[in-house]
Amino acid sequence: MFSDKLLSLLQTFSRYDLNRFRKFLQSPYFNDQEDVTRLFELINDAIRKGADALAALDKPTVWKALFLRQALDDGHLRRLTSDLTLLAQRFLVEEARQKDPLSEALDLQKVLEKPELRKHLSGAERQIEKLLAQSEGKSTDFYYAQFRQHWNIFNRASKIVATAGYTEKLILADFFLECYYIAQKLKLYISWLLYRGFRVTEQEVPIIPGFWEYLKEERFTAVPLIQIYRKVILCFTDSEEELHFQQLLSDLKENANEMTPSDLRECYYMAQNYCALKINQGKNEYYWEVLGIFKSMVAQGILVEDGQLPEAVFKNIITVSLRFGEYAWAENFIHEYIEYLPANIRENARIFNLANLYSHQKKHTQVIELLRNVEYSDVVYSLGSKVILVRTYYDLGEYLALESLIDSFRIYLRRNKVLSKNLKREYNNFLNLVKKLTTIDTRNPKEIAMIRKRVAAVSYATPKRWLNEKIKDIEEK
């Protein structure tokens, strides 16, 4: 393939981006090489036609399309390719700048410092004030922008002997720089705490002596991000005191309007990490807290980022809501948020999660209708759907269909080259236990106790819970 570096970059562009990039290349200010523009058009056409057209782009083909009657000059073609790659990267930077008008206005403030441009400067500084007032929340970027604004004013004032407000601008610049530094420092420290929670490491994020006491100064109490990060740190450094967690949730709710959606979303995920710590300690009541966090994120409209929702988050929300019988809420969530999943897995996710919901609701016919003829390419969905069908046939008492499914499930496990031996062993053990449940002597307490003991050794969480429910049903009968 011709220039994997260039093609892999341009393939990340949407059609809108490609059209914008064409206009960018046609501007003499950015590009005065017609051959570079022609090279882009060739690649753009191939991208729109699909993978086969891209695969057909080799050096001789590209050169011939650009310079029909000239012999291949590998060096010249490499230079054109390099120039187009650099221009594509510069385009991305320019697009990012246009999405950040505040940074652009601050740059303009700096370059308009000449005395003869005072009127222009006044207009630029009014625009900065307007953009700061319109900020979604007080993020670290907000404090850094405030620092830049006041530093530019202070720096300009320092060149003039008698300037009113000199000291005030200096102090404001210093305060906003501290807010930016402290918030970023705390965020890095939290990242280290989370990393330390699941990896052994001898390295530490150094903290200046007296740092924690310094943060208690009254002027920082009005900075929501600093106060919330402090609460997160307390959750993990004093994890036995669960009051810190409740205070964190309260502070997040109280300060939601003072935070950007991105920071708020990230802090809720930090809170979920604390829940995971507690669940790993055997405190399963924290599953309810996880569901509460997800519901808060949905209610505040911060679950989706850049029009996308991670598949793992989508699945976890359904799993936790089903655990507490929140069936109507879960179904509504599936229908409302399925469109935010990547298009290539959307339908698989819809079918699987609806089937999981119907399974919990004992709507066995609908489960079978959804899953009977579905073959997932994704191994996680494939395993999950087979487990749901096993549970469904057992609950219906369809033991012939169940036996056939168990046999085909075993064949799938045996032939699969992706699954580890340990995972295959766990699933085979699950199937053995299900088969044992269909033949158990319900009048024999010793036999029931023996299978309960075997289930206790199962490590795969979801089948284990279901198996215990089935054993309890047998005991009650």
C-alpha positions, 0 to 999 in steps of 0.5 A: 500500500502507498504511504500507510502513514498518510492514508491512516491519517486521512482515513480518520477524517470524516467526509465533512473534514475531507471537504474542509481539508480540500478548501484548506489545500486550495488556499495559497496561504497554506499550500502553493503546490498544485501537485499536493492538491492533486495527490489529495484528490486521488486519495480522497476519491479512493477513501470514498470508494472504500477499502479495495480502492485504497488497497490498489494505491501503490507507488506506480499507480499514484505516480502514473495518475499524477505524472502520466508521461514521466518515469517514477521519481521515488524521492519526489513522490516521497516529498509530496507525500510528506508535504501532504501529511504535514499539511493534514496535521496542520489542518487538524491544529487549525480546526482545533484552534477554531473550536477554542475561541478563548485561546485564540482571543488570548493570543490576539490580546498578546499580539495587540499590545502596541500602543497604536492598537489600543482600540483593537486591544479593548475590543479583544479584551471585551471578547475575552471577558464575554467568552469567560462569562460563557464558559460551561464551568470552571475547569483547569483550562478556565483558570489557565485562561484567567491567568493568561488574561491577567498575565498579559495585562500585568506584563503590558502594565509592567512596561509603563511606570505609572499604571493603575491596578498594577499590583491587583493584576499581578495578584490575580494572575498569581491566584489563577496560576495557582488554581490551575497548578493545584487542580492539575496537581491533584488530578495527577495525584488521583491518577497515581492513586487509581493506578496504585490501586490495581498495580504494584509500583514503588514510584510516587507522585511527590508532594511539597511539604505543607501542601495539604495544609496550604489547600485549606486556605479560605481563598481555595474554598471557592474553587469547586474543582480543588475541593472536589479533587480533595474529596476524591483523594480522601476517599482513597487515602482514608477509604474506611471512612465512607462518609467521604464518599457521600460528601463527594456525591453531595459536592458533585451534585451541588457544584454541577453547574460550576463544572464543565461536563467533561470534568463532572463526568470524569469525577463521577467515574472517579467515584465509581472507582471507589465503589469498585474498591468497596465491591472488591472488599465484599460490600455489594451494596455499592452496586446500588451506588454505582447505579445511582451514579449512572442515573445522575450522569443520565439525568445531567446529560453528561454520559455521552461525550462527542456523540459517543458512548463507550460500549463497556459503559452501556453494557455496565449500566444495563447489567447494574440496573437489571441487578436491582430490577430496574427493568422499565428504566433499563429498557428505556435506556437501551432504546434512548442510548443505543444510537450513541454506540459505534455503528458497527456493533450497535445492532449486536448490542441492542439484541444482546441487551434486550435479550438480557433484559427479557431474560430477567423479566422471564419473557422467555419467548422473546429471548428465544426469538431474539437470540435463536438465529443470531451468531455474534462475531464478537466473542463476548456477545457470543458467550453472553448470548449462549449463557442467556439461552442456557438459562432460558431453556432451563427456566422453561424446562425445555431440557431436550433443547437445553441439552442440544444447546449445551453440546453446541456450546461445548463445541464452540468453546473447544474450537475457539482459539481466542479464549484462554484455557481458564475461561473455557474451563469456567464455562464448561464447569457452568454447563456441567452444573446446569446439567447437574441441576436437571438431574439432581435428586431434589429429596437428597439434602446431601446432593443439594449441599454438594452442588451448592459447594461446587457453585461456591467455587465458580468465579464467573459472577453472573452464572454463579448468582443465577445458579444459586437462585436455582439451587434455592428454588430446588430447596424451597420445593 
